């Protein structure tokens, strides 16, 4: 059986992460597939060494707007095909999803929208959530096994953020956002981290503004999900909270095929 290590990280600007040692970290971490979100760059803005990291092939999906959103995946394993977007223009122009199909699973690397800048963006986020659930369910119905990773931009339960009471009216912990995560899981998906760790104080994002990371006043916004049928292949799921370079830290998933 082959063990595969997958990593997901909202890098909050891949060029900024590059200046902070992203390539050295990636090579040292030895992930087989490394997915990044919020790249904030078009491929023609990236230095060659960031596109061509030794041992990896890279794929990027960028937003039409420069310096905004975007996802990318570095892989040691050759995918059978790579597809950008869900086929819905209003979401795809923001470069929020890249799909890599392998023999045994399909990886969806996603930067879900942030709903914090007003009612219009909150509705866009909720619309994206619903469209993505339909998209994922259709892939499962086709017989595909899914690994879904990225910044979901919502803490699911009170255990997933340091100050739940104070944030009940904040996007990222609104009842309507949390209900969607519950609905998603009820559709046959697994929050892999919670299969291995049911403790509090496990976060993946901390505000820069309040030096929250020093005090571990954070939120768990980044997830690895799999469909129920693939759950038996999951061997570990954990948070790399010591890795600096972004306001998020990476998360990891180990599977055996």
N, C-alpha and C positions, 0 to 999 in steps of 0.2 A: 504493500500500500504506500502511496505517495503522500507525504505531508506537505502542505502548502501554507505559507504564511502571507496573509494579506494585511495591509496597513491602510488606514484612511486618516487624512489630516487636512483640516482647513488651515491653509498656510497664511491667509490674510495678505495675499500678494506674493506671488512666486518669485518675483525679482527681489523683493525685500528679503524673503527667506533665503534666496541664493546668497545674498550678501552676508547672511548670518550663518552660513555653513551647511546649507541644505544638501548639497551633493555629498559631502563627506558623511553627513548623518545617514543619508539614504544607503550609501554603499556599506557603511558599518552595520546598519540595522539588518541588512540582508533579507529584506522582504522579497517575496517572489512577485507580488503585484502590489504596487503602491499607488493609491488614489489620492489626489489632492483636489481641494475645492477652494473657491474664491481666489483664483489665480490672478485675476485683474490684468490680464495681458493677452494680446494676440500673438500668435506664434512668430510673426515677423518682428516682434519686439523682444524676443528672448535670445540670449546668447547661445551660440551653437553648443557649448558644453552643457547647457541646461536641457537642451533637446536630446543630445546624444550622450547620455550617461553610460559609461562602459557596462555592458551586460544587459542593458535594458533597451526596449523599444518604447517610444513615447507616443501618446495620442492626446490631442487637445480638442476641446470644444469651447469656443470663445463667444462672448456676448458681442452683439453688433456694436454696442457702445464701448468705447475704449476705457480701460482702467476699471472695469466693473465685472463682477460675477466670474464665471468661467470655471471649468473643471479640466483635469488632466489625469492620465493614468500611465504609469511606468510599469512595464511588464517584462519579466524574463521568459514567460511562457507565451508562445505564439498563439494569438487568438484566431479563430476561424473567420470571424468578421467583426468589424467595428462600426457602430452606428451612432451618430450624434442626434440627440433629441428624441422626443416622443412622437414627432409628426404633427405637432400642434404649434402653429407659428408664433402665437403670443408668448409661449413659454420658450420655444426653441431659439428665439432671437436673443435670449438672455444667457445662452450657453450653460444650461443647468444640468444636463444629463449626457453621459457618455456610456454606451453599452458595449461590452466585450463578450462575445460568445466563445466559450471553450467547449471541449467535448462533454464534460461532466457538469458544467454549470454556466450560467450567464451572470456576469458581474454588471451591476448598475451602480455607477458612481454619480452621486447627485448632490448638488448644492440647492437645497430647498429654499424658497424665498423667505426673507425676513419681513415680518408684518408690522414692524415697529414705527413706521413713518406715516401713519395715518390710515383712515378707513379704506381708502382705495387699495393700498398695498396689502392690508390685512385680507381683503376680499380676494386679491390676486393670489396670495399665499394659500387661502382655503380652496380656491379654484384649482390651483396646482396640485394640492394634496388629493383632491377628488379625482382629477384627471390621472394622476400617477397611480392611484389605487386601481382604477379601471385598467390602466396599461399593464401593471404588474399582474393582476388577475388574469388578463388575457394571455400573458406569457406562460403562466402556470397552467392554464387550461390547454395550452399547446403542448404541454408535457415538459417544459423547461424547469430546471431547478435554479432558483435565484439566490444570489448573494447581493444584498443591497447595502451600500455604505454611503456615509456622508454626513453633512451637517444638516440635521432636520429642523433646526431653529426652534425646537420646542422641548422643554423638559416635561417628561410624561407625568410623573407623580411627585408628591411632596418630597420624597426621598432624593429626588434628582436635582434639587437645588438647595442652597444653604438657607435661603430666607423665603420660604413659600408664602407665608402670610403677607409679607410686604409686597409680593409680586403678583397677587391674584388678579390685578387689573393691568398687568404688563404683558404686552405681546411676547410670546415665548412661554407663557404659563397661563394664558387665558383658558377658561373652561372649554370653549369651542375648539381650540387647538389641541388641547389634551384629549378631548373626546375623539378627535380624528385619529390620534395615535392608538387609542384603545380600539377604535373601529378597525383600523389597519391590522392590529394584532389579532382581533377576532375573526378576520378574514383568512387566517391560516398562516400567520407569520410570527417569527420568534425574535424577541429582543435578546440577542445572544449573550450580552454582558450579564444580564440578570439570571441566566442559566448557571452562572459560576459565582456571582457575587450579589448578595442581597443586602449589603451594608450601605449606610449613608456615607456622606462626605467623599463620594467618588464623582469628580467633575471633569469636564473637558474644556470648559471655557470660563475665563475670569476677566472682568472688566479691567482695562488698562487704567481707566480714570481714577480708580480708588485704590490702586495697588492691591486689588482683591486677591491676587494669586498668593501673595505673601501670607495672607490670613486664611487661605483656602475658602474664600467666600465665592463659590462658583456655581455653575450650572452644568448638567450633563445634557449636551445638545447634539452630540455626535454618536452615531449608532452603527452597528453591523446587525442587519436583519437577515434571516433566511426563511424560506418557506418550510412549513412543517415537515414535508417529505424529505428535506435535506438535513434536518436537524441532527440525525444520527452521525453525520460526517463532521460535525463541529466538535473539536477537541479542546479549545480554549478561546476565551474572549476577554480582553483586558485593556486597561488604559495605561498609556505611557506618559504618566503625569510629570515625569522629570524632564521631558524634552521641551526646551525653550525655543523661541524663534517666532512665535505667533501668540495671539491671545487665546487660541485653542491649543490643545496638545493632541498628539496622534492617538489613535486606538488601533488595536490589532486583533486579528482573528486567525486561528489555526484550524485547518481542516485536514481530514484524511480521506483519501479516495480509494 
